[in-house]
Amino acid sequence: MIEISFEINGKKTNPNNIKESLEASILQSYSESIKESIGTLRCNKHNKVPKILVKGKNLDNLSLEISGCCDDIVKKATDKFN
């Protein structure tokens, strides 16, 4: 399964542990959207999934950082979002 993590204003954040329901809902929505886009993607060579970091200073300014076992899987994941 795709590894998705969140970092808001420099702090690791878990959508399941956020008390503010609107913030939790927004992060859950991001997570579901990412899973729909690349949920089954695996590296053909290493059989590993990409890692996705959603980060930003606040919920209005989020970006994705994609990493993985090799450049090929990073490119495949990046292409899914373009």
mmCIF file of the N, C-alpha and C atoms, coordinates in Angstrom:
data_MODEL
# 
_entry.id   MODEL 
# 
loop_
_atom_site.group_PDB 
_atom_site.id 
_atom_site.type_symbol 
_atom_site.label_atom_id 
_atom_site.label_alt_id 
_atom_site.label_comp_id 
_atom_site.label_asym_id 
_atom_site.label_entity_id 
_atom_site.label_seq_id 
_atom_site.pdbx_PDB_ins_code 
_atom_site.Cartn_x 
_atom_site.Cartn_y 
_atom_site.Cartn_z 
_atom_site.occupancy 
_atom_site.B_iso_or_equiv 
_atom_site.pdbx_formal_charge 
_atom_site.auth_seq_id 
_atom_site.auth_comp_id 
_atom_site.auth_asym_id 
_atom_site.auth_atom_id 
_atom_site.pdbx_PDB_model_num 
ATOM 1   N N  . MET A 1 1  ? 0.837   -1.175 0.000   1.00 0.00 ? 1  MET A N  1 
ATOM 2   C CA . MET A 1 1  ? 0.000   0.000  0.000   1.00 0.00 ? 1  MET A CA 1 
ATOM 3   C C  . MET A 1 1  ? 0.890   1.251  0.000   1.00 0.00 ? 1  MET A C  1 
ATOM 4   N N  . ILE A 1 2  ? 0.423   2.272  -0.674  1.00 0.00 ? 2  ILE A N  1 
ATOM 5   C CA . ILE A 1 2  ? 1.149   3.528  -0.776  1.00 0.00 ? 2  ILE A CA 1 
ATOM 6   C C  . ILE A 1 2  ? 1.361   4.121  0.614   1.00 0.00 ? 2  ILE A C  1 
ATOM 7   N N  . GLU A 1 3  ? 2.579   4.619  0.850   1.00 0.00 ? 3  GLU A N  1 
ATOM 8   C CA . GLU A 1 3  ? 2.873   5.292  2.107   1.00 0.00 ? 3  GLU A CA 1 
ATOM 9   C C  . GLU A 1 3  ? 2.615   6.775  1.934   1.00 0.00 ? 3  GLU A C  1 
ATOM 10  N N  . ILE A 1 4  ? 1.660   7.310  2.687   1.00 0.00 ? 4  ILE A N  1 
ATOM 11  C CA . ILE A 1 4  ? 1.320   8.727  2.620   1.00 0.00 ? 4  ILE A CA 1 
ATOM 12  C C  . ILE A 1 4  ? 1.516   9.326  4.003   1.00 0.00 ? 4  ILE A C  1 
ATOM 13  N N  . SER A 1 5  ? 2.302   10.399 4.059   1.00 0.00 ? 5  SER A N  1 
ATOM 14  C CA . SER A 1 5  ? 2.472   11.101 5.326   1.00 0.00 ? 5  SER A CA 1 
ATOM 15  C C  . SER A 1 5  ? 2.223   12.586 5.101   1.00 0.00 ? 5  SER A C  1 
ATOM 16  N N  . PHE A 1 6  ? 1.961   13.282 6.189   1.00 0.00 ? 6  PHE A N  1 
ATOM 17  C CA . PHE A 1 6  ? 1.616   14.692 6.128   1.00 0.00 ? 6  PHE A CA 1 
ATOM 18  C C  . PHE A 1 6  ? 2.531   15.484 7.052   1.00 0.00 ? 6  PHE A C  1 
ATOM 19  N N  . GLU A 1 7  ? 2.920   16.666 6.580   1.00 0.00 ? 7  GLU A N  1 
ATOM 20  C CA . GLU A 1 7  ? 3.716   17.588 7.383   1.00 0.00 ? 7  GLU A CA 1 
ATOM 21  C C  . GLU A 1 7  ? 3.147   18.989 7.186   1.00 0.00 ? 7  GLU A C  1 
ATOM 22  N N  . ILE A 1 8  ? 2.557   19.529 8.227   1.00 0.00 ? 8  ILE A N  1 
ATOM 23  C CA . ILE A 1 8  ? 1.940   20.844 8.168   1.00 0.00 ? 8  ILE A CA 1 
ATOM 24  C C  . ILE A 1 8  ? 2.716   21.785 9.094   1.00 0.00 ? 8  ILE A C  1 
ATOM 25  N N  . ASN A 1 9  ? 3.185   22.879 8.514   1.00 0.00 ? 9  ASN A N  1 
ATOM 26  C CA . ASN A 1 9  ? 3.965   23.870 9.253   1.00 0.00 ? 9  ASN A CA 1 
ATOM 27  C C  . ASN A 1 9  ? 5.154   23.230 9.971   1.00 0.00 ? 9  ASN A C  1 
ATOM 28  N N  . GLY A 1 10 ? 5.815   22.292 9.276   1.00 0.00 ? 10 GLY A N  1 
ATOM 29  C CA . GLY A 1 10 ? 7.018   21.658 9.813   1.00 0.00 ? 10 GLY A CA 1 
ATOM 30  C C  . GLY A 1 10 ? 6.796   20.540 10.802  1.00 0.00 ? 10 GLY A C  1 
ATOM 31  N N  . LYS A 1 11 ? 5.532   20.173 11.044  1.00 0.00 ? 11 LYS A N  1 
ATOM 32  C CA . LYS A 1 11 ? 5.237   19.126 12.025  1.00 0.00 ? 11 LYS A CA 1 
ATOM 33  C C  . LYS A 1 11 ? 4.539   17.951 11.356  1.00 0.00 ? 11 LYS A C  1 
ATOM 34  N N  . LYS A 1 12 ? 5.010   16.742 11.654  1.00 0.00 ? 12 LYS A N  1 
ATOM 35  C CA . LYS A 1 12 ? 4.330   15.547 11.158  1.00 0.00 ? 12 LYS A CA 1 
ATOM 36  C C  . LYS A 1 12 ? 2.910   15.537 11.702  1.00 0.00 ? 12 LYS A C  1 
ATOM 37  N N  . THR A 1 13 ? 1.965   15.219 10.835  1.00 0.00 ? 13 THR A N  1 
ATOM 38  C CA . THR A 1 13 ? 0.553   15.263 11.202  1.00 0.00 ? 13 THR A CA 1 
ATOM 39  C C  . THR A 1 13 ? -0.127  13.983 10.764  1.00 0.00 ? 13 THR A C  1 
ATOM 40  N N  . ASN A 1 14 ? -0.965  13.443 11.612  1.00 0.00 ? 14 ASN A N  1 
ATOM 41  C CA . ASN A 1 14 ? -1.758  12.266 11.287  1.00 0.00 ? 14 ASN A CA 1 
ATOM 42  C C  . ASN A 1 14 ? -3.219  12.705 11.205  1.00 0.00 ? 14 ASN A C  1 
ATOM 43  N N  . PRO A 1 15 ? -3.852  12.556 10.024  1.00 0.00 ? 15 PRO A N  1 
ATOM 44  C CA . PRO A 1 15 ? -5.250  12.997 9.894   1.00 0.00 ? 15 PRO A CA 1 
ATOM 45  C C  . PRO A 1 15 ? -6.188  12.366 10.912  1.00 0.00 ? 15 PRO A C  1 
ATOM 46  N N  . ASN A 1 16 ? -5.855  11.181 11.376  1.00 0.00 ? 16 ASN A N  1 
ATOM 47  C CA . ASN A 1 16 ? -6.717  10.492 12.340  1.00 0.00 ? 16 ASN A CA 1 
ATOM 48  C C  . ASN A 1 16 ? -6.611  11.081 13.747  1.00 0.00 ? 16 ASN A C  1 
ATOM 49  N N  . ASN A 1 17 ? -5.571  11.875 13.990  1.00 0.00 ? 17 ASN A N  1 
ATOM 50  C CA . ASN A 1 17 ? -5.359  12.432 15.332  1.00 0.00 ? 17 ASN A CA 1 
ATOM 51  C C  . ASN A 1 17 ? -5.637  13.928 15.418  1.00 0.00 ? 17 ASN A C  1 
ATOM 52  N N  . ILE A 1 18 ? -6.177  14.502 14.361  1.00 0.00 ? 18 ILE A N  1 
ATOM 53  C CA . ILE A 1 18 ? -6.469  15.929 14.367  1.00 0.00 ? 18 ILE A CA 1 
ATOM 54  C C  . ILE A 1 18 ? -7.836  16.156 15.002  1.00 0.00 ? 18 ILE A C  1 
ATOM 55  N N  . LYS A 1 19 ? -7.891  17.046 15.967  1.00 0.00 ? 19 LYS A N  1 
ATOM 56  C CA . LYS A 1 19 ? -9.150  17.326 16.663  1.00 0.00 ? 19 LYS A CA 1 
ATOM 57  C C  . LYS A 1 19 ? -10.084 18.182 15.825  1.00 0.00 ? 19 LYS A C  1 
ATOM 58  N N  . GLU A 1 20 ? -9.531  19.048 15.001  1.00 0.00 ? 20 GLU A N  1 
ATOM 59  C CA . GLU A 1 20 ? -10.332 19.915 14.142  1.00 0.00 ? 20 GLU A CA 1 
ATOM 60  C C  . GLU A 1 20 ? -10.881 19.084 12.980  1.00 0.00 ? 20 GLU A C  1 
ATOM 61  N N  . SER A 1 21 ? -12.183 18.891 12.937  1.00 0.00 ? 21 SER A N  1 
ATOM 62  C CA . SER A 1 21 ? -12.791 17.984 11.962  1.00 0.00 ? 21 SER A CA 1 
ATOM 63  C C  . SER A 1 21 ? -12.615 18.457 10.524  1.00 0.00 ? 21 SER A C  1 
ATOM 64  N N  . LEU A 1 22 ? -12.627 19.766 10.279  1.00 0.00 ? 22 LEU A N  1 
ATOM 65  C CA . LEU A 1 22 ? -12.441 20.262 8.918   1.00 0.00 ? 22 LEU A CA 1 
ATOM 66  C C  . LEU A 1 22 ? -11.038 19.948 8.425   1.00 0.00 ? 22 LEU A C  1 
ATOM 67  N N  . GLU A 1 23 ? -10.030 20.174 9.243   1.00 0.00 ? 23 GLU A N  1 
ATOM 68  C CA . GLU A 1 23 ? -8.655  19.867 8.866   1.00 0.00 ? 23 GLU A CA 1 
ATOM 69  C C  . GLU A 1 23 ? -8.487  18.374 8.616   1.00 0.00 ? 23 GLU A C  1 
ATOM 70  N N  . ALA A 1 24 ? -9.028  17.562 9.488   1.00 0.00 ? 24 ALA A N  1 
ATOM 71  C CA . ALA A 1 24 ? -8.936  16.112 9.323   1.00 0.00 ? 24 ALA A CA 1 
ATOM 72  C C  . ALA A 1 24 ? -9.609  15.677 8.031   1.00 0.00 ? 24 ALA A C  1 
ATOM 73  N N  . SER A 1 25 ? -10.751 16.262 7.725   1.00 0.00 ? 25 SER A N  1 
ATOM 74  C CA . SER A 1 25 ? -11.487 15.922 6.512   1.00 0.00 ? 25 SER A CA 1 
ATOM 75  C C  . SER A 1 25 ? -10.692 16.300 5.263   1.00 0.00 ? 25 SER A C  1 
ATOM 76  N N  . ILE A 1 26 ? -10.048 17.455 5.280   1.00 0.00 ? 26 ILE A N  1 
ATOM 77  C CA . ILE A 1 26 ? -9.243  17.882 4.137   1.00 0.00 ? 26 ILE A CA 1 
ATOM 78  C C  . ILE A 1 26 ? -8.080  16.921 3.911   1.00 0.00 ? 26 ILE A C  1 
ATOM 79  N N  . LEU A 1 27 ? -7.383  16.553 4.966   1.00 0.00 ? 27 LEU A N  1 
ATOM 80  C CA . LEU A 1 27 ? -6.243  15.641 4.823   1.00 0.00 ? 27 LEU A CA 1 
ATOM 81  C C  . LEU A 1 27 ? -6.691  14.241 4.411   1.00 0.00 ? 27 LEU A C  1 
ATOM 82  N N  . GLN A 1 28 ? -7.813  13.794 4.931   1.00 0.00 ? 28 GLN A N  1 
ATOM 83  C CA . GLN A 1 28 ? -8.361  12.494 4.519   1.00 0.00 ? 28 GLN A CA 1 
ATOM 84  C C  . GLN A 1 28 ? -8.711  12.523 3.034   1.00 0.00 ? 28 GLN A C  1 
ATOM 85  N N  . SER A 1 29 ? -9.260  13.632 2.582   1.00 0.00 ? 29 SER A N  1 
ATOM 86  C CA . SER A 1 29 ? -9.609  13.791 1.173   1.00 0.00 ? 29 SER A CA 1 
ATOM 87  C C  . SER A 1 29 ? -8.360  13.736 0.295   1.00 0.00 ? 29 SER A C  1 
ATOM 88  N N  . TYR A 1 30 ? -7.293  14.410 0.700   1.00 0.00 ? 30 TYR A N  1 
ATOM 89  C CA . TYR A 1 30 ? -6.024  14.338 -0.023  1.00 0.00 ? 30 TYR A CA 1 
ATOM 90  C C  . TYR A 1 30 ? -5.536  12.897 -0.095  1.00 0.00 ? 30 TYR A C  1 
ATOM 91  N N  . SER A 1 31 ? -5.582  12.231 1.031   1.00 0.00 ? 31 SER A N  1 
ATOM 92  C CA . SER A 1 31 ? -5.112  10.847 1.098   1.00 0.00 ? 31 SER A CA 1 
ATOM 93  C C  . SER A 1 31 ? -5.902  9.942  0.155   1.00 0.00 ? 31 SER A C  1 
ATOM 94  N N  . GLU A 1 32 ? -7.218  10.064 0.167   1.00 0.00 ? 32 GLU A N  1 
ATOM 95  C CA . GLU A 1 32 ? -8.057  9.239  -0.710  1.00 0.00 ? 32 GLU A CA 1 
ATOM 96  C C  . GLU A 1 32 ? -7.793  9.551  -2.178  1.00 0.00 ? 32 GLU A C  1 
ATOM 97  N N  . SER A 1 33 ? -7.605  10.809 -2.498  1.00 0.00 ? 33 SER A N  1 
ATOM 98  C CA . SER A 1 33 ? -7.319  11.205 -3.880  1.00 0.00 ? 33 SER A CA 1 
ATOM 99  C C  . SER A 1 33 ? -5.992  10.621 -4.361  1.00 0.00 ? 33 SER A C  1 
ATOM 100 N N  . ILE A 1 34 ? -4.998  10.656 -3.499  1.00 0.00 ? 34 ILE A N  1 
ATOM 101 C CA . ILE A 1 34 ? -3.692  10.079 -3.848  1.00 0.00 ? 34 ILE A CA 1 
ATOM 102 C C  . ILE A 1 34 ? -3.828  8.578  -4.058  1.00 0.00 ? 34 ILE A C  1 
ATOM 103 N N  . LYS A 1 35 ? -4.536  7.915  -3.169  1.00 0.00 ? 35 LYS A N  1 
ATOM 104 C CA . LYS A 1 35 ? -4.721  6.466  -3.296  1.00 0.00 ? 35 LYS A CA 1 
ATOM 105 C C  . LYS A 1 35 ? -5.447  6.105  -4.584  1.00 0.00 ? 35 LYS A C  1 
ATOM 106 N N  . GLU A 1 36 ? -6.425  6.913  -4.983  1.00 0.00 ? 36 GLU A N  1 
ATOM 107 C CA . GLU A 1 36 ? -7.143  6.664  -6.231  1.00 0.00 ? 36 GLU A CA 1 
ATOM 108 C C  . GLU A 1 36 ? -6.230  6.850  -7.437  1.00 0.00 ? 36 GLU A C  1 
ATOM 109 N N  . SER A 1 37 ? -5.324  7.801  -7.358  1.00 0.00 ? 37 SER A N  1 
ATOM 110 C CA . SER A 1 37 ? -4.437  8.101  -8.482  1.00 0.00 ? 37 SER A CA 1 
ATOM 111 C C  . SER A 1 37 ? -3.325  7.078  -8.652  1.00 0.00 ? 37 SER A C  1 
ATOM 112 N N  . ILE A 1 38 ? -2.708  6.665  -7.550  1.00 0.00 ? 38 ILE A N  1 
ATOM 113 C CA . ILE A 1 38 ? -1.541  5.779  -7.664  1.00 0.00 ? 38 ILE A CA 1 
ATOM 114 C C  . ILE A 1 38 ? -1.573  4.599  -6.699  1.00 0.00 ? 38 ILE A C  1 
ATOM 115 N N  . GLY A 1 39 ? -2.734  4.266  -6.212  1.00 0.00 ? 39 GLY A N  1 
ATOM 116 C CA . GLY A 1 39 ? -2.861  3.237  -5.184  1.00 0.00 ? 39 GLY A CA 1 
ATOM 117 C C  . GLY A 1 39 ? -2.290  1.874  -5.513  1.00 0.00 ? 39 GLY A C  1 
ATOM 118 N N  . THR A 1 40 ? -2.264  1.494  -6.773  1.00 0.00 ? 40 THR A N  1 
ATOM 119 C CA . THR A 1 40 ? -1.770  0.163  -7.138  1.00 0.00 ? 40 THR A CA 1 
ATOM 120 C C  . THR A 1 40 ? -0.390  0.213  -7.777  1.00 0.00 ? 40 THR A C  1 
ATOM 121 N N  . LEU A 1 41 ? 0.221   1.372  -7.829  1.00 0.00 ? 41 LEU A N  1 
ATOM 122 C CA . LEU A 1 41 ? 1.510   1.528  -8.479  1.00 0.00 ? 41 LEU A CA 1 
ATOM 123 C C  . LEU A 1 41 ? 2.622   0.860  -7.685  1.00 0.00 ? 41 LEU A C  1 
ATOM 124 N N  . ARG A 1 42 ? 3.420   0.044  -8.382  1.00 0.00 ? 42 ARG A N  1 
ATOM 125 C CA . ARG A 1 42 ? 4.575   -0.630 -7.779  1.00 0.00 ? 42 ARG A CA 1 
ATOM 126 C C  . ARG A 1 42 ? 5.731   -0.573 -8.752  1.00 0.00 ? 42 ARG A C  1 
ATOM 127 N N  . CYS A 1 43 ? 6.928   -0.573 -8.228  1.00 0.00 ? 43 CYS A N  1 
ATOM 128 C CA . CYS A 1 43 ? 8.125   -0.613 -9.055  1.00 0.00 ? 43 CYS A CA 1 
ATOM 129 C C  . CYS A 1 43 ? 8.245   -2.010 -9.677  1.00 0.00 ? 43 CYS A C  1 
ATOM 130 N N  . ASN A 1 44 ? 8.399   -2.046 -10.985 1.00 0.00 ? 44 ASN A N  1 
ATOM 131 C CA . ASN A 1 44 ? 8.532   -3.333 -11.672 1.00 0.00 ? 44 ASN A CA 1 
ATOM 132 C C  . ASN A 1 44 ? 9.826   -4.056 -11.294 1.00 0.00 ? 44 ASN A C  1 
ATOM 133 N N  . LYS A 1 45 ? 10.858  -3.307 -11.018 1.00 0.00 ? 45 LYS A N  1 
ATOM 134 C CA . LYS A 1 45 ? 12.167  -3.893 -10.718 1.00 0.00 ? 45 LYS A CA 1 
ATOM 135 C C  . LYS A 1 45 ? 12.302  -4.318 -9.252  1.00 0.00 ? 45 LYS A C  1 
ATOM 136 N N  . HIS A 1 46 ? 11.828  -3.489 -8.333  1.00 0.00 ? 46 HIS A N  1 
ATOM 137 C CA . HIS A 1 46 ? 12.029  -3.723 -6.907  1.00 0.00 ? 46 HIS A CA 1 
ATOM 138 C C  . HIS A 1 46 ? 10.770  -4.137 -6.147  1.00 0.00 ? 46 HIS A C  1 
ATOM 139 N N  . ASN A 1 47 ? 9.614   -4.075 -6.813  1.00 0.00 ? 47 ASN A N  1 
ATOM 140 C CA . ASN A 1 47 ? 8.319   -4.423 -6.222  1.00 0.00 ? 47 ASN A CA 1 
ATOM 141 C C  . ASN A 1 47 ? 7.998   -3.602 -4.964  1.00 0.00 ? 47 ASN A C  1 
ATOM 142 N N  . LYS A 1 48 ? 8.395   -2.325 -4.996  1.00 0.00 ? 48 LYS A N  1 
ATOM 143 C CA . LYS A 1 48 ? 8.122   -1.424 -3.873  1.00 0.00 ? 48 LYS A CA 1 
ATOM 144 C C  . LYS A 1 48 ? 7.172   -0.320 -4.322  1.00 0.00 ? 48 LYS A C  1 
ATOM 145 N N  . VAL A 1 49 ? 6.505   0.297  -3.371  1.00 0.00 ? 49 VAL A N  1 
ATOM 146 C CA . VAL A 1 49 ? 5.561   1.379  -3.653  1.00 0.00 ? 49 VAL A CA 1 
ATOM 147 C C  . VAL A 1 49 ? 6.243   2.724  -3.416  1.00 0.00 ? 49 VAL A C  1 
ATOM 148 N N  . PRO A 1 50 ? 5.739   3.774  -4.062  1.00 0.00 ? 50 PRO A N  1 
ATOM 149 C CA . PRO A 1 50 ? 6.298   5.102  -3.800  1.00 0.00 ? 50 PRO A CA 1 
ATOM 150 C C  . PRO A 1 50 ? 5.868   5.615  -2.432  1.00 0.00 ? 50 PRO A C  1 
ATOM 151 N N  . LYS A 1 51 ? 6.623   6.577  -1.926  1.00 0.00 ? 51 LYS A N  1 
ATOM 152 C CA . LYS A 1 51 ? 6.288   7.245  -0.667  1.00 0.00 ? 51 LYS A CA 1 
ATOM 153 C C  . LYS A 1 51 ? 5.881   8.675  -1.012  1.00 0.00 ? 51 LYS A C  1 
ATOM 154 N N  . ILE A 1 52 ? 4.781   9.100  -0.439  1.00 0.00 ? 52 ILE A N  1 
ATOM 155 C CA . ILE A 1 52 ? 4.248   10.424 -0.710  1.00 0.00 ? 52 ILE A CA 1 
ATOM 156 C C  . ILE A 1 52 ? 4.246   11.238 0.583   1.00 0.00 ? 52 ILE A C  1 
ATOM 157 N N  . LEU A 1 53 ? 4.838   12.429 0.518   1.00 0.00 ? 53 LEU A N  1 
ATOM 158 C CA . LEU A 1 53 ? 4.787   13.366 1.633   1.00 0.00 ? 53 LEU A CA 1 
ATOM 159 C C  . LEU A 1 53 ? 3.992   14.572 1.168   1.00 0.00 ? 53 LEU A C  1 
ATOM 160 N N  . VAL A 1 54 ? 2.885   14.839 1.847   1.00 0.00 ? 54 VAL A N  1 
ATOM 161 C CA . VAL A 1 54 ? 2.075   16.024 1.580   1.00 0.00 ? 54 VAL A CA 1 
ATOM 162 C C  . VAL A 1 54 ? 2.500   17.047 2.624   1.00 0.00 ? 54 VAL A C  1 
ATOM 163 N N  . LYS A 1 55 ? 3.012   18.190 2.145   1.00 0.00 ? 55 LYS A N  1 
ATOM 164 C CA . LYS A 1 55 ? 3.510   19.156 3.116   1.00 0.00 ? 55 LYS A CA 1 
ATOM 165 C C  . LYS A 1 55 ? 3.210   20.573 2.689   1.00 0.00 ? 55 LYS A C  1 
ATOM 166 N N  . GLY A 1 56 ? 3.199   21.444 3.671   1.00 0.00 ? 56 GLY A N  1 
ATOM 167 C CA . GLY A 1 56 ? 2.976   22.857 3.421   1.00 0.00 ? 56 GLY A CA 1 
ATOM 168 C C  . GLY A 1 56 ? 2.927   23.636 4.714   1.00 0.00 ? 56 GLY A C  1 
ATOM 169 N N  . LYS A 1 57 ? 2.903   24.957 4.587   1.00 0.00 ? 57 LYS A N  1 
ATOM 170 C CA . LYS A 1 57 ? 2.835   25.813 5.770   1.00 0.00 ? 57 LYS A CA 1 
ATOM 171 C C  . LYS A 1 57 ? 1.468   25.761 6.424   1.00 0.00 ? 57 LYS A C  1 
ATOM 172 N N  . ASN A 1 58 ? 0.433   25.486 5.586   1.00 0.00 ? 58 ASN A N  1 
ATOM 173 C CA . ASN A 1 58 ? -0.926  25.378 6.101   1.00 0.00 ? 58 ASN A CA 1 
ATOM 174 C C  . ASN A 1 58 ? -1.743  24.548 5.106   1.00 0.00 ? 58 ASN A C  1 
ATOM 175 N N  . LEU A 1 59 ? -3.003  24.337 5.395   1.00 0.00 ? 59 LEU A N  1 
ATOM 176 C CA . LEU A 1 59 ? -3.835  23.491 4.537   1.00 0.00 ? 59 LEU A CA 1 
ATOM 177 C C  . LEU A 1 59 ? -4.149  24.131 3.187   1.00 0.00 ? 59 LEU A C  1 
ATOM 178 N N  . ASP A 1 60 ? -3.984  25.430 3.078   1.00 0.00 ? 60 ASP A N  1 
ATOM 179 C CA . ASP A 1 60 ? -4.241  26.116 1.816   1.00 0.00 ? 60 ASP A CA 1 
ATOM 180 C C  . ASP A 1 60 ? -3.062  26.050 0.856   1.00 0.00 ? 60 ASP A C  1 
ATOM 181 N N  . ASN A 1 61 ? -1.921  25.597 1.336   1.00 0.00 ? 61 ASN A N  1 
ATOM 182 C CA . ASN A 1 61 ? -0.716  25.622 0.532   1.00 0.00 ? 61 ASN A CA 1 
ATOM 183 C C  . ASN A 1 61 ? 0.025   24.291 0.672   1.00 0.00 ? 61 ASN A C  1 
ATOM 184 N N  . LEU A 1 62 ? -0.533  23.231 0.094   1.00 0.00 ? 62 LEU A N  1 
ATOM 185 C CA . LEU A 1 62 ? 0.068   21.909 0.208   1.00 0.00 ? 62 LEU A CA 1 
ATOM 186 C C  . LEU A 1 62 ? 0.699   21.489 -1.112  1.00 0.00 ? 62 LEU A C  1 
ATOM 187 N N  . SER A 1 63 ? 1.786   20.744 -1.009  1.00 0.00 ? 63 SER A N  1 
ATOM 188 C CA . SER A 1 63 ? 2.436   20.195 -2.197  1.00 0.00 ? 63 SER A CA 1 
ATOM 189 C C  . SER A 1 63 ? 2.826   18.747 -1.912  1.00 0.00 ? 63 SER A C  1 
ATOM 190 N N  . LEU A 1 64 ? 3.140   18.020 -2.973  1.00 0.00 ? 64 LEU A N  1 
ATOM 191 C CA . LEU A 1 64 ? 3.531   16.615 -2.848  1.00 0.00 ? 64 LEU A CA 1 
ATOM 192 C C  . LEU A 1 64 ? 5.017   16.465 -3.062  1.00 0.00 ? 64 LEU A C  1 
ATOM 193 N N  . GLU A 1 65 ? 5.640   15.639 -2.252  1.00 0.00 ? 65 GLU A N  1 
ATOM 194 C CA . GLU A 1 65 ? 7.016   15.201 -2.474  1.00 0.00 ? 65 GLU A CA 1 
ATOM 195 C C  . GLU A 1 65 ? 6.953   13.695 -2.647  1.00 0.00 ? 65 GLU A C  1 
ATOM 196 N N  . ILE A 1 66 ? 7.447   13.218 -3.779  1.00 0.00 ? 66 ILE A N  1 
ATOM 197 C CA . ILE A 1 66 ? 7.379   11.795 -4.102  1.00 0.00 ? 66 ILE A CA 1 
ATOM 198 C C  . ILE A 1 66 ? 8.780   11.214 -4.043  1.00 0.00 ? 66 ILE A C  1 
ATOM 199 N N  . SER A 1 67 ? 8.925   10.108 -3.331  1.00 0.00 ? 67 SER A N  1 
ATOM 200 C CA . SER A 1 67 ? 10.197  9.405  -3.276  1.00 0.00 ? 67 SER A CA 1 
ATOM 201 C C  . SER A 1 67 ? 9.934   7.922  -3.483  1.00 0.00 ? 67 SER A C  1 
ATOM 202 N N  . GLY A 1 68 ? 10.994  7.184  -3.726  1.00 0.00 ? 68 GLY A N  1 
ATOM 203 C CA . GLY A 1 68 ? 10.832  5.759  -3.942  1.00 0.00 ? 68 GLY A CA 1 
ATOM 204 C C  . GLY A 1 68 ? 12.163  5.049  -4.048  1.00 0.00 ? 68 GLY A C  1 
ATOM 205 N N  . CYS A 1 69 ? 12.094  3.796  -4.395  1.00 0.00 ? 69 CYS A N  1 
ATOM 206 C CA . CYS A 1 69 ? 13.279  2.945  -4.447  1.00 0.00 ? 69 CYS A CA 1 
ATOM 207 C C  . CYS A 1 69 ? 14.210  3.306  -5.601  1.00 0.00 ? 69 CYS A C  1 
ATOM 208 N N  . CYS A 1 70 ? 13.657  3.926  -6.648  1.00 0.00 ? 70 CYS A N  1 
ATOM 209 C CA . CYS A 1 70 ? 14.474  4.285  -7.806  1.00 0.00 ? 70 CYS A CA 1 
ATOM 210 C C  . CYS A 1 70 ? 13.797  5.419  -8.575  1.00 0.00 ? 70 CYS A C  1 
ATOM 211 N N  . ASP A 1 71 ? 14.539  6.012  -9.482  1.00 0.00 ? 71 ASP A N  1 
ATOM 212 C CA . ASP A 1 71 ? 14.000  7.124  -10.271 1.00 0.00 ? 71 ASP A CA 1 
ATOM 213 C C  . ASP A 1 71 ? 12.803  6.705  -11.105 1.00 0.00 ? 71 ASP A C  1 
ATOM 214 N N  . ASP A 1 72 ? 12.769  5.459  -11.537 1.00 0.00 ? 72 ASP A N  1 
ATOM 215 C CA . ASP A 1 72 ? 11.674  4.976  -12.387 1.00 0.00 ? 72 ASP A CA 1 
ATOM 216 C C  . ASP A 1 72 ? 10.325  5.059  -11.663 1.00 0.00 ? 72 ASP A C  1 
ATOM 217 N N  . ILE A 1 73 ? 10.268  4.614  -10.428 1.00 0.00 ? 73 ILE A N  1 
ATOM 218 C CA . ILE A 1 73 ? 9.000   4.636  -9.705  1.00 0.00 ? 73 ILE A CA 1 
ATOM 219 C C  . ILE A 1 73 ? 8.606   6.073  -9.359  1.00 0.00 ? 73 ILE A C  1 
ATOM 220 N N  . VAL A 1 74 ? 9.570   6.932  -9.077  1.00 0.00 ? 74 VAL A N  1 
ATOM 221 C CA . VAL A 1 74 ? 9.274   8.337  -8.808  1.00 0.00 ? 74 VAL A CA 1 
ATOM 222 C C  . VAL A 1 74 ? 8.687   8.983  -10.053 1.00 0.00 ? 74 VAL A C  1 
ATOM 223 N N  . LYS A 1 75 ? 9.266   8.699  -11.219 1.00 0.00 ? 75 LYS A N  1 
ATOM 224 C CA . LYS A 1 75 ? 8.758   9.256  -12.469 1.00 0.00 ? 75 LYS A CA 1 
ATOM 225 C C  . LYS A 1 75 ? 7.350   8.748  -12.763 1.00 0.00 ? 75 LYS A C  1 
ATOM 226 N N  . LYS A 1 76 ? 7.118   7.451  -12.584 1.00 0.00 ? 76 LYS A N  1 
ATOM 227 C CA . LYS A 1 76 ? 5.781   6.895  -12.828 1.00 0.00 ? 76 LYS A CA 1 
ATOM 228 C C  . LYS A 1 76 ? 4.743   7.534  -11.919 1.00 0.00 ? 76 LYS A C  1 
ATOM 229 N N  . ALA A 1 77 ? 5.080   7.717  -10.655 1.00 0.00 ? 77 ALA A N  1 
ATOM 230 C CA . ALA A 1 77 ? 4.140   8.330  -9.708  1.00 0.00 ? 77 ALA A CA 1 
ATOM 231 C C  . ALA A 1 77 ? 3.915   9.791  -10.059 1.00 0.00 ? 77 ALA A C  1 
ATOM 232 N N  . THR A 1 78 ? 4.976   10.508 -10.385 1.00 0.00 ? 78 THR A N  1 
ATOM 233 C CA . THR A 1 78 ? 4.858   11.907 -10.754 1.00 0.00 ? 78 THR A CA 1 
ATOM 234 C C  . THR A 1 78 ? 3.997   12.076 -11.988 1.00 0.00 ? 78 THR A C  1 
ATOM 235 N N  . ASP A 1 79 ? 4.174   11.190 -12.963 1.00 0.00 ? 79 ASP A N  1 
ATOM 236 C CA . ASP A 1 79 ? 3.383   11.262 -14.195 1.00 0.00 ? 79 ASP A CA 1 
ATOM 237 C C  . ASP A 1 79 ? 1.899   11.085 -13.935 1.00 0.00 ? 79 ASP A C  1 
ATOM 238 N N  . LYS A 1 80 ? 1.528   10.352 -12.921 1.00 0.00 ? 80 LYS A N  1 
ATOM 239 C CA . LYS A 1 80 ? 0.113   10.135 -12.595 1.00 0.00 ? 80 LYS A CA 1 
ATOM 240 C C  . LYS A 1 80 ? -0.559  11.430 -12.147 1.00 0.00 ? 80 LYS A C  1 
ATOM 241 N N  . PHE A 1 81 ? 0.227   12.370 -11.610 1.00 0.00 ? 81 PHE A N  1 
ATOM 242 C CA . PHE A 1 81 ? -0.328  13.631 -11.119 1.00 0.00 ? 81 PHE A CA 1 
ATOM 243 C C  . PHE A 1 81 ? -0.248  14.742 -12.149 1.00 0.00 ? 81 PHE A C  1 
ATOM 244 N N  . ASN A 1 82 ? 0.416   14.492 -13.266 1.00 0.00 ? 82 ASN A N  1 
ATOM 245 C CA . ASN A 1 82 ? 0.534   15.530 -14.320 1.00 0.00 ? 82 ASN A CA 1 
ATOM 246 C C  . ASN A 1 82 ? -0.474  15.329 -15.405 1.00 0.00 ? 82 ASN A C  1 
# 
